[in-house]
Amino acid sequence: MADRVMHLTFVKRGGRYDDLTIVRGDGASETIACPKQGIIPHDMVHYAVESVLAHRGFLSLVQEGQAAGFATGGKESEDAVERLVETFQAEMWGGRVPATDLIAAYEHACAARGHGIAAISSHDVAAIRDRLDDLTHQWAALPQNGALTLRFPEA
């Protein structure tokens, strides 16, 4: 599976955007702009969620060859992961809530959009939060133009 490993390099830039360069296992690469949002980049939240859970989302699709500058194709599993990423982002902006409340908000968001949910437990929430805390700490410590490289899937 080594040829399926991607390297994700996030670069903290000045201005309104950070950068993400994705290098796939076959060496193909592309760079996308990541709008600043006051927390870690959106695609880094995807990394935290998708590296903890075995659900198909944005990074899984890119790993399979989809261009990085796309919106998910609207399949139920992809939409469910996108809602989960959004739920964790909202928590990062607004403050921690009990895991049961986060899961309930996530399920409500999926229901409002008319699609199913990705299975998630309180243990999963804790693991994702730990990963987000670690990534937030690493990102905050970077100077402007500093880079953080992650492997997906992890080794």
N, CA and C atoms as an extended XYZ file, in Angstrom:
465
Properties=species:S:1:pos:R:3:atomname:S:1:resname:S:1:resid:I:1 pbc="F F F"
N         0.823       -1.197        0.000 N   MET     1
C         0.000        0.000        0.000 CA  MET     1
C         0.864        1.257        0.000 C   MET     1
N         2.186        1.125        0.064 N   ALA     2
C         3.066        2.287        0.117 CA  ALA     2
C         2.841        3.222       -1.062 C   ALA     2
N         2.475        2.687       -2.228 N   ASP     3
C         2.256        3.544       -3.388 CA  ASP     3
C         0.981        4.369       -3.272 C   ASP     3
N         0.139        4.080       -2.296 N   ARG     4
C        -1.086        4.849       -2.090 CA  ARG     4
C        -0.912        5.950       -1.050 C   ARG     4
N         0.252        6.000       -0.396 N   VAL     5
C         0.490        7.010        0.629 CA  VAL     5
C         0.647        8.376       -0.033 C   VAL     5
N        -0.022        9.349        0.536 N   MET     6
C         0.105       10.731        0.070 CA  MET     6
C         0.829       11.536        1.134 C   MET     6
N         1.538       12.553        0.691 N   HIS     7
C         2.133       13.516        1.600 CA  HIS     7
C         1.372       14.825        1.427 C   HIS     7
N         0.901       15.352        2.530 N   LEU     8
C         0.140       16.597        2.553 CA  LEU     8
C         1.016       17.641        3.227 C   LEU     8
N         1.422       18.658        2.489 N   THR     9
C         2.256       19.707        3.063 CA  THR     9
C         1.450       20.996        3.115 C   THR     9
N         1.147       21.389        4.337 N   PHE    10
C         0.432       22.640        4.588 CA  PHE    10
C         1.474       23.718        4.864 C   PHE    10
N         1.356       24.867        4.196 N   VAL    11
C         2.288       25.975        4.383 CA  VAL    11
C         1.494       27.177        4.881 C   VAL    11
N         1.935       27.715        6.012 N   LYS    12
C         1.287       28.893        6.602 CA  LYS    12
C         1.777       30.132        5.861 C   LYS    12
N         0.880       30.798        5.205 N   ARG    13
C         1.209       31.989        4.420 CA  ARG    13
C         0.643       33.238        5.084 C   ARG    13
N         1.144       34.385        4.662 N   GLY    14
C         0.544       35.648        5.044 CA  GLY    14
C        -0.674       35.856        4.149 C   GLY    14
N        -1.452       36.830        4.437 N   GLY    15
C        -2.603       37.109        3.584 CA  GLY    15
C        -3.799       36.243        3.920 C   GLY    15
N        -4.632       36.036        2.921 N   ARG    16
C        -5.925       35.376        3.140 CA  ARG    16
C        -5.905       33.873        2.925 C   ARG    16
N        -4.808       33.318        2.410 N   TYR    17
C        -4.766       31.896        2.083 CA  TYR    17
C        -3.485       31.250        2.593 C   TYR    17
N        -3.613       29.999        2.981 N   ASP    18
C        -2.478       29.123        3.212 CA  ASP    18
C        -2.424       28.193        2.001 C   ASP    18
N        -1.401       27.366        1.918 N   ASP    19
C        -1.273       26.437        0.797 CA  ASP    19
C        -1.299       25.002        1.285 C   ASP    19
N        -1.792       24.127        0.436 N   LEU    20
C        -1.704       22.689        0.655 CA  LEU    20
C        -1.166       22.081       -0.634 C   LEU    20
N        -0.032       21.403       -0.531 N   THR    21
C         0.509       20.647       -1.657 CA  THR    21
C         0.327       19.174       -1.347 C   THR    21
N        -0.301       18.488       -2.274 N   ILE    22
C        -0.558       17.054       -2.141 CA  ILE    22
C         0.355       16.333       -3.108 C   ILE    22
N         1.140       15.402       -2.584 N   VAL    23
C         1.986       14.564       -3.430 CA  VAL    23
C         1.491       13.133       -3.248 C   VAL    23
N         0.950       12.576       -4.329 N   ARG    24
C         0.430       11.209       -4.303 CA  ARG    24
C         1.580       10.207       -4.362 C   ARG    24
N         1.276        8.961       -4.089 N   GLY    25
C         2.273        7.901       -4.099 CA  GLY    25
C         2.989        7.747       -5.423 C   GLY    25
N         2.332        8.111       -6.520 N   ASP    26
C         2.967        7.994       -7.841 CA  ASP    26
C         3.805        9.226       -8.188 C   ASP    26
N         3.898       10.178       -7.258 N   GLY    27
C         4.692       11.379       -7.476 CA  GLY    27
C         3.918       12.560       -8.026 C   GLY    27
N         2.708       12.345       -8.509 N   ALA    28
C         1.891       13.448       -9.020 CA  ALA    28
C         1.571       14.404       -7.872 C   ALA    28
N         1.628       15.703       -8.167 N   SER    29
C         1.350       16.667       -7.105 CA  SER    29
C         0.467       17.792       -7.617 C   SER    29
N        -0.182       18.431       -6.692 N   GLU    30
C        -0.950       19.633       -6.991 CA  GLU    30
C        -1.042       20.468       -5.729 C   GLU    30
N        -1.162       21.763       -5.928 N   THR    31
C        -1.243       22.701       -4.814 CA  THR    31
C        -2.571       23.434       -4.887 C   THR    31
N        -3.194       23.564       -3.728 N   ILE    32
C        -4.451       24.302       -3.647 CA  ILE    32
C        -4.334       25.372       -2.566 C   ILE    32
N        -5.081       26.445       -2.743 N   ALA    33
C        -5.140       27.511       -1.754 CA  ALA    33
C        -6.183       27.142       -0.702 C   ALA    33
N        -5.838       27.387        0.543 N   CYS    34
C        -6.736       27.096        1.660 CA  CYS    34
C        -7.111       28.419        2.335 C   CYS    34
N        -8.350       28.856        2.200 N   PRO    35
C        -8.742       30.117        2.847 CA  PRO    35
C        -8.495       30.051        4.355 C   PRO    35
N        -7.929       31.104        4.902 N   LYS    36
C        -7.713       31.165        6.347 CA  LYS    36
C        -9.073       31.249        7.027 C   LYS    36
N        -9.184       30.585        8.170 N   GLN    37
C       -10.456       30.580        8.881 CA  GLN    37
C       -10.297       30.769       10.387 C   GLN    37
N        -9.098       31.127       10.838 N   GLY    38
C        -8.887       31.391       12.250 CA  GLY    38
C        -8.544       30.158       13.075 C   GLY    38
N        -8.634       29.006       12.465 N   ILE    39
C        -8.231       27.744       13.081 CA  ILE    39
C        -7.331       27.047       12.061 C   ILE    39
N        -7.050       25.781       12.259 N   ILE    40
C        -6.259       25.056       11.262 CA  ILE    40
C        -7.018       25.007        9.937 C   ILE    40
N        -6.317       24.796        8.836 N   PRO    41
C        -7.004       24.744        7.536 CA  PRO    41
C        -8.073       23.641        7.484 C   PRO    41
N        -9.110       23.904        6.722 N   HIS    42
C       -10.229       22.959        6.563 CA  HIS    42
C        -9.735       21.566        6.185 C   HIS    42
N        -8.807       21.489        5.238 N   ASP    43
C        -8.332       20.178        4.791 CA  ASP    43
C        -7.491       19.476        5.856 C   ASP    43
N        -6.948       20.232        6.812 N   MET    44
C        -6.264       19.618        7.940 CA  MET    44
C        -7.280       19.001        8.901 C   MET    44
N        -8.451       19.611        9.001 N   VAL    45
C        -9.529       19.002        9.795 CA  VAL    45
C        -9.956       17.702        9.113 C   VAL    45
N       -10.041       17.716        7.781 N   HIS    46
C       -10.318       16.471        7.053 CA  HIS    46
C        -9.293       15.407        7.423 C   HIS    46
N        -8.027       15.793        7.452 N   TYR    47
C        -6.979       14.838        7.802 CA  TYR    47
C        -7.246       14.243        9.184 C   TYR    47
N        -7.559       15.079       10.162 N   ALA    48
C        -7.808       14.586       11.521 CA  ALA    48
C        -8.964       13.591       11.530 C   ALA    48
N       -10.057       13.921       10.876 N   VAL    49
C       -11.239       13.049       10.864 CA  VAL    49
C       -10.955       11.770       10.081 C   VAL    49
N       -10.436       11.903        8.870 N   GLU    50
C       -10.246       10.728        8.006 CA  GLU    50
C        -9.095        9.839        8.450 C   GLU    50
N        -8.122       10.382        9.177 N   SER    51
C        -7.030        9.534        9.650 CA  SER    51
C        -7.436        8.750       10.889 C   SER    51
N        -8.444        9.212       11.612 N   VAL    52
C        -8.941        8.480       12.782 CA  VAL    52
C       -10.024        7.486       12.362 C   VAL    52
N       -10.933        7.919       11.515 N   LEU    53
C       -12.052        7.063       11.089 CA  LEU    53
C       -11.746        6.424        9.738 C   LEU    53
N       -12.334        5.303        9.493 N   ALA    54
C       -12.147        4.617        8.199 CA  ALA    54
C       -13.305        4.944        7.260 C   ALA    54
N       -13.659        6.216        7.169 N   HIS    55
C       -14.753        6.634        6.298 CA  HIS    55
C       -14.191        7.368        5.093 C   HIS    55
N       -14.821        7.192        3.982 N   ARG    56
C       -14.388        7.793        2.723 CA  ARG    56
C       -14.815        9.256        2.662 C   ARG    56
N       -13.825       10.129        2.476 N   GLY    57
C       -14.082       11.557        2.370 CA  GLY    57
C       -13.152       12.188        1.360 C   GLY    57
N       -12.953       13.486        1.470 N   PHE    58
C       -12.151       14.257        0.520 CA  PHE    58
C       -10.771       13.643        0.294 C   PHE    58
N       -10.029       13.376        1.366 N   LEU    59
C        -8.664       12.877        1.191 CA  LEU    59
C        -8.643       11.485        0.580 C   LEU    59
N        -9.596       10.665        0.932 N   SER    60
C        -9.685        9.331        0.326 CA  SER    60
C        -9.924        9.438       -1.173 C   SER    60
N       -10.765       10.371       -1.569 N   LEU    61
C       -11.042       10.555       -2.996 CA  LEU    61
C        -9.822       11.083       -3.738 C   LEU    61
N        -9.090       12.020       -3.129 N   VAL    62
C        -7.874       12.528       -3.745 CA  VAL    62
C        -6.857       11.400       -3.866 C   VAL    62
N        -6.758       10.590       -2.840 N   GLN    63
C        -5.846        9.447       -2.865 CA  GLN    63
C        -6.159        8.509       -4.027 C   GLN    63
N        -7.439        8.410       -4.366 N   GLU    64
C        -7.871        7.542       -5.465 CA  GLU    64
C        -7.717        8.199       -6.829 C   GLU    64
N        -7.260        9.460       -6.863 N   GLY    65
C        -7.000       10.103       -8.145 CA  GLY    65
C        -7.855       11.305       -8.471 C   GLY    65
N        -8.835       11.623       -7.650 N   GLN    66
C        -9.682       12.794       -7.878 CA  GLN    66
C        -8.831       14.061       -7.754 C   GLN    66
N        -9.089       15.054       -8.557 N   ALA    67
C        -8.376       16.328       -8.440 CA  ALA    67
C        -8.668       16.956       -7.082 C   ALA    67
N        -7.673       17.612       -6.509 N   ALA    68
C        -7.807       18.168       -5.161 CA  ALA    68
C        -8.723       19.381       -5.101 C   ALA    68
N        -8.932       20.075       -6.200 N   GLY    69
C        -9.729       21.289       -6.176 CA  GLY    69
C       -11.203       21.060       -6.418 C   GLY    69
N       -11.746       19.955       -5.979 N   PHE    70
C       -13.129       19.605       -6.272 CA  PHE    70
C       -13.991       19.683       -5.025 C   PHE    70
N       -15.284       19.680       -5.227 N   ALA    71
C       -16.237       19.466       -4.142 CA  ALA    71
C       -16.601       17.983       -4.186 C   ALA    71
N       -16.852       17.400       -3.027 N   THR    72
C       -17.170       15.975       -3.028 CA  THR    72
C       -18.328       15.703       -3.964 C   THR    72
N       -18.382       14.493       -4.478 N   GLY    73
C       -19.328       14.123       -5.514 CA  GLY    73
C       -20.757       13.960       -5.048 C   GLY    73
N       -21.006       14.158       -3.765 N   GLY    74
C       -22.371       14.077       -3.288 CA  GLY    74
C       -22.807       12.687       -2.904 C   GLY    74
N       -21.875       11.721       -2.872 N   LYS    75
C       -22.240       10.396       -2.394 CA  LYS    75
C       -22.458       10.471       -0.896 C   LYS    75
N       -23.319        9.616       -0.395 N   GLU    76
C       -23.726        9.710        1.001 CA  GLU    76
C       -22.551        9.648        1.966 C   GLU    76
N       -21.605        8.727        1.752 N   SER    77
C       -20.482        8.624        2.684 CA  SER    77
C       -19.613        9.875        2.642 C   SER    77
N       -19.421       10.443        1.468 N   GLU    78
C       -18.616       11.658        1.331 CA  GLU    78
C       -19.308       12.841        1.994 C   GLU    78
N       -20.614       12.958        1.782 N   ASP    79
C       -21.376       14.029        2.419 CA  ASP    79
C       -21.354       13.888        3.936 C   ASP    79
N       -21.446       12.655        4.425 N   ALA    80
C       -21.443       12.416        5.865 CA  ALA    80
C       -20.114       12.854        6.480 C   ALA    80
N       -19.007       12.569        5.809 N   VAL    81
C       -17.697       12.982        6.313 CA  VAL    81
C       -17.581       14.505        6.267 C   VAL    81
N       -18.069       15.123        5.207 N   GLU    82
C       -18.017       16.583        5.114 CA  GLU    82
C       -18.795       17.227        6.265 C   GLU    82
N       -19.975       16.707        6.591 N   ARG    83
C       -20.740       17.241        7.724 CA  ARG    83
C       -19.977       17.046        9.031 C   ARG    83
N       -19.286       15.923        9.176 N   LEU    84
C       -18.528       15.666       10.397 CA  LEU    84
C       -17.368       16.654       10.520 C   LEU    84
N       -16.673       16.900        9.427 N   VAL    85
C       -15.600       17.895        9.426 CA  VAL    85
C       -16.167       19.261        9.819 C   VAL    85
N       -17.291       19.638        9.228 N   GLU    86
C       -17.920       20.926        9.553 CA  GLU    86
C       -18.309       20.993       11.028 C   GLU    86
N       -18.783       19.886       11.578 N   THR    87
C       -19.181       19.852       12.991 CA  THR    87
C       -17.967       20.079       13.895 C   THR    87
N       -16.855       19.430       13.585 N   PHE    88
C       -15.640       19.653       14.378 CA  PHE    88
C       -15.120       21.075       14.205 C   PHE    88
N       -15.210       21.618       12.994 N   GLN    89
C       -14.798       23.011       12.789 CA  GLN    89
C       -15.640       23.942       13.638 C   GLN    89
N       -16.941       23.738       13.651 N   ALA    90
C       -17.824       24.586       14.453 CA  ALA    90
C       -17.434       24.513       15.927 C   ALA    90
N       -17.091       23.315       16.383 N   GLU    91
C       -16.675       23.173       17.774 CA  GLU    91
C       -15.360       23.913       18.014 C   GLU    91
N       -14.445       23.858       17.052 N   MET    92
C       -13.168       24.552       17.207 CA  MET    92
C       -13.382       26.067       17.299 C   MET    92
N       -14.355       26.594       16.578 N   TRP    93
C       -14.652       28.024       16.637 CA  TRP    93
C       -15.404       28.392       17.911 C   TRP    93
N       -16.333       27.520       18.327 N   GLY    94
C       -17.241       27.880       19.408 CA  GLY    94
C       -16.909       27.323       20.779 C   GLY    94
N       -16.040       26.328       20.865 N   GLY    95
C       -15.704       25.738       22.155 CA  GLY    95
C       -16.238       24.318       22.279 C   GLY    95
N       -15.569       23.548       23.111 N   ARG    96
C       -15.898       22.135       23.316 CA  ARG    96
C       -17.255       21.957       23.970 C   ARG    96
N       -17.909       20.919       23.525 N   VAL    97
C       -19.185       20.503       24.090 CA  VAL    97
C       -19.049       19.025       24.454 C   VAL    97
N       -19.969       18.496       25.253 N   PRO    98
C       -19.912       17.051       25.514 CA  PRO    98
C       -19.971       16.272       24.192 C   PRO    98
N       -19.280       15.144       24.145 N   ALA    99
C       -19.238       14.331       22.922 CA  ALA    99
C       -20.634       13.971       22.444 C   ALA    99
N       -21.529       13.682       23.366 N   THR   100
C       -22.900       13.331       22.966 CA  THR   100
C       -23.590       14.495       22.264 C   THR   100
N       -23.297       15.727       22.690 N   ASP   101
C       -23.870       16.905       22.032 CA  ASP   101
C       -23.274       17.102       20.643 C   ASP   101
N       -21.965       16.879       20.508 N   LEU   102
C       -21.329       16.995       19.201 CA  LEU   102
C       -21.926       15.973       18.235 C   LEU   102
N       -22.081       14.746       18.694 N   ILE   103
C       -22.656       13.694       17.842 CA  ILE   103
C       -24.090       14.039       17.466 C   ILE   103
N       -24.860       14.553       18.413 N   ALA   104
C       -26.252       14.938       18.123 CA  ALA   104
C       -26.303       16.067       17.096 C   ALA   104
N       -25.416       17.057       17.229 N   ALA   105
C       -25.377       18.153       16.253 CA  ALA   105
C       -25.000       17.629       14.873 C   ALA   105
N       -24.057       16.713       14.828 N   TYR   106
C       -23.642       16.093       13.567 CA  TYR   106
C       -24.801       15.341       12.927 C   TYR   106
N       -25.484       14.513       13.700 N   GLU   107
C       -26.617       13.754       13.169 CA  GLU   107
C       -27.720       14.681       12.676 C   GLU   107
N       -27.945       15.778       13.398 N   HIS   108
C       -28.955       16.759       12.978 CA  HIS   108
C       -28.554       17.404       11.644 C   HIS   108
N       -27.274       17.743       11.495 N   ALA   109
C       -26.802       18.354       10.243 CA  ALA   109
C       -26.984       17.398        9.070 C   ALA   109
N       -26.706       16.113        9.293 N   CYS   110
C       -26.897       15.125        8.222 CA  CYS   110
C       -28.377       14.996        7.863 C   CYS   110
N       -29.227       14.947        8.878 N   ALA   111
C       -30.667       14.831        8.639 CA  ALA   111
C       -31.187       16.055        7.887 C   ALA   111
N       -30.688       17.241        8.252 N   ALA   112
C       -31.122       18.468        7.586 CA  ALA   112
C       -30.719       18.480        6.119 C   ALA   112
N       -29.616       17.822        5.786 N   ARG   113
C       -29.151       17.743        4.407 CA  ARG   113
C       -29.718       16.527        3.681 C   ARG   113
N       -30.427       15.669        4.423 N   GLY   114
C       -31.100       14.539        3.799 CA  GLY   114
C       -30.207       13.361        3.467 C   GLY   114
N       -29.145       13.169        4.223 N   HIS   115
C       -28.309       11.992        3.986 CA  HIS   115
C       -27.977       11.310        5.303 C   HIS   115
N       -27.435       10.117        5.208 N   GLY   116
C       -27.094        9.326        6.379 CA  GLY   116
C       -25.872        9.866        7.097 C   GLY   116
N       -25.527        9.172        8.165 N   ILE   117
C       -24.392        9.564        8.982 CA  ILE   117
C       -23.265        8.545        8.840 C   ILE   117
N       -22.076        8.969        9.185 N   ALA   118
C       -20.943        8.054        9.347 CA  ALA   118
C       -20.952        7.647       10.812 C   ALA   118
N       -20.806        6.368       11.073 N   ALA   119
C       -20.815        5.897       12.456 CA  ALA   119
C       -19.676        6.552       13.228 C   ALA   119
N       -19.997        7.103       14.390 N   ILE   120
C       -18.994        7.733       15.246 CA  ILE   120
C       -19.388        7.535       16.698 C   ILE   120
N       -18.413        7.212       17.516 N   SER   121
C       -18.643        6.977       18.939 CA  SER   121
C       -17.986        8.092       19.758 C   SER   121
N       -18.275        8.108       21.032 N   SER   122
C       -17.612        9.068       21.930 CA  SER   122
C       -16.104        8.833       21.948 C   SER   122
N       -15.689        7.587       21.836 N   HIS   123
C       -14.255        7.269       21.766 CA  HIS   123
C       -13.641        7.882       20.501 C   HIS   123
N       -14.343        7.784       19.373 N   ASP   124
C       -13.872        8.396       18.123 CA  ASP   124
C       -13.757        9.911       18.269 C   ASP   124
N       -14.757       10.519       18.906 N   VAL   125
C       -14.727       11.970       19.110 CA  VAL   125
C       -13.483       12.351       19.902 C   VAL   125
N       -13.189       11.599       20.965 N   ALA   126
C       -12.000       11.888       21.782 CA  ALA   126
C       -10.723       11.747       20.962 C   ALA   126
N       -10.632       10.713       20.132 N   ALA   127
C        -9.436       10.500       19.312 CA  ALA   127
C        -9.273       11.620       18.283 C   ALA   127
N       -10.366       12.049       17.663 N   ILE   128
C       -10.308       13.143       16.688 CA  ILE   128
C        -9.917       14.439       17.390 C   ILE   128
N       -10.500       14.692       18.560 N   ARG   129
C       -10.141       15.899       19.311 CA  ARG   129
C        -8.657       15.893       19.667 C   ARG   129
N        -8.131       14.748       20.081 N   ASP   130
C        -6.699       14.658       20.398 CA  ASP   130
C        -5.865       14.996       19.170 C   ASP   130
N        -6.254       14.459       18.022 N   ARG   131
C        -5.522       14.736       16.785 CA  ARG   131
C        -5.634       16.218       16.434 C   ARG   131
N        -6.833       16.796       16.559 N   LEU   132
C        -7.015       18.222       16.275 CA  LEU   132
C        -6.186       19.088       17.219 C   LEU   132
N        -6.140       18.723       18.493 N   ASP   133
C        -5.337       19.482       19.457 CA  ASP   133
C        -3.868       19.450       19.065 C   ASP   133
N        -3.366       18.276       18.681 N   ASP   134
C        -1.974       18.141       18.274 CA  ASP   134
C        -1.692       18.976       17.019 C   ASP   134
N        -2.574       18.877       16.027 N   LEU   135
C        -2.389       19.644       14.788 CA  LEU   135
C        -2.476       21.146       15.052 C   LEU   135
N        -3.397       21.558       15.906 N   THR   136
C        -3.536       22.975       16.249 CA  THR   136
C        -2.257       23.491       16.899 C   THR   136
N        -1.695       22.715       17.801 N   HIS   137
C        -0.451       23.104       18.471 CA  HIS   137
C         0.691       23.226       17.456 C   HIS   137
N         0.828       22.226       16.580 N   GLN   138
C         1.888       22.262       15.569 CA  GLN   138
C         1.712       23.441       14.614 C   GLN   138
N         0.474       23.686       14.198 N   TRP   139
C         0.190       24.770       13.254 CA  TRP   139
C         0.477       26.133       13.896 C   TRP   139
N         0.057       26.302       15.133 N   ALA   140
C         0.274       27.570       15.833 CA  ALA   140
C         1.762       27.863       16.012 C   ALA   140
N         2.582       26.831       16.162 N   ALA   141
C         4.012       27.004       16.375 CA  ALA   141
C         4.769       27.358       15.096 C   ALA   141
N         4.141       27.199       13.951 N   LEU   142
C         4.823       27.475       12.682 CA  LEU   142
C         4.942       28.976       12.444 C   LEU   142
N         6.100       29.403       11.947 N   PRO   143
C         6.217       30.796       11.510 CA  PRO   143
C         5.564       30.952       10.135 C   PRO   143
N         5.385       32.192        9.715 N   GLN   144
C         4.894       32.423        8.351 CA  GLN   144
C         5.852       31.748        7.382 C   GLN   144
N         5.292       31.071        6.390 N   ASN   145
C         5.992       30.275        5.374 CA  ASN   145
C         6.545       28.964        5.922 C   ASN   145
N         6.229       28.644        7.171 N   GLY   146
C         6.597       27.348        7.732 CA  GLY   146
C         5.667       26.277        7.204 C   GLY   146
N         6.147       25.027        7.199 N   ALA   147
C         5.387       23.920        6.610 CA  ALA   147
C         5.198       22.792        7.608 C   ALA   147
N         4.082       22.117        7.478 N   LEU   148
C         3.761       20.925        8.255 CA  LEU   148
C         3.375       19.841        7.249 C   LEU   148
N         4.130       18.734        7.236 N   THR   149
C         3.864       17.644        6.294 CA  THR   149
C         3.288       16.460        7.054 C   THR   149
N         2.184       15.934        6.527 N   LEU   150
C         1.482       14.784        7.115 CA  LEU   150
C         1.392       13.673        6.076 C   LEU   150
N         1.335       12.438        6.546 N   ARG   151
C         1.162       11.275        5.657 CA  ARG   151
C        -0.275       10.798        5.749 C   ARG   151
N        -0.863       10.484        4.606 N   PHE   152
C        -2.209        9.914        4.571 CA  PHE   152
C        -2.229        8.722        3.633 C   PHE   152
N        -2.610        7.547        4.092 N   PRO   153
C        -2.880        7.276        5.507 CA  PRO   153
C        -1.588        7.297        6.299 C   PRO   153
N        -1.740        7.386        7.605 N   GLU   154
C        -0.561        7.420        8.476 CA  GLU   154
C         0.203        6.117        8.368 C   GLU   154
N         1.479        6.180        8.706 N   ALA   155
C         2.324        4.965        8.679 CA  ALA   155
C         1.887        3.994        9.755 C   ALA   155
